[in-house]
Amino acid sequence: MQDILVIKKTPNYFHYLKKLKSMEGKTSLVFELHTNDWSFVKRGKNEKGLRFVHPKGGPTLIQGEIIPNTTLKIQDIVFKESEGIERHVRIFLILEEQINVN
């Protein structure tokens, strides 16, 4: 599995997931969302109660669904709001092992 997973790249949008390492330096299934435009990133729960994140320009990433154009399934999405002068939200996606798609 790659350390950087580009999910949208156009002249206006660049969204990618960056793999985090575990504290022991081992491989991890946790990725952090990065984007060139945080001005409009929708996040929350959908009508089924599943967490989602939708960066401006897409795609929408939903807990329990496969990331578009991959075989990676999102196990959970965690929103971590920082404290301090510059408040911002870090968004983490916990993925399942790769699955086979027929």
TAZI-V674675 format. One line per field, one symbol per residue. ss: DSSP state (H for helix, E for strand, - for the rest). phi: phi as a letter, one per 30 degrees, with the letter a starting at -180 (. if undefined). psi: psi as a letter, one per 30 degrees, with the letter a starting at -180 (. if undefined). Layout:
BEGIN
ss=???
phi=???
psi=???
END
This chain:
BEGIN
ss=---EEEEEE----EEEEEE----------EEEEEE--HHHEEEEE-----EEEEE----EEE---E------EEEEEEEEE-------EEEEEEE-------
phi=.ddbbdcabbecbbcbccdccdddiddbccbcdbbdbddbbdalbddcicdbbbdejiddcbeicddeibcccddabcccddcjdcdacccccccdeecdcd
psi=klfkjkfkjlffkjklkkklllfgglllgkkkkklfjgfijklbkafggkklkjlkfllkkkkflkkkgagkkjelkkkjkllaejklkkkkkjlllklkk.
END
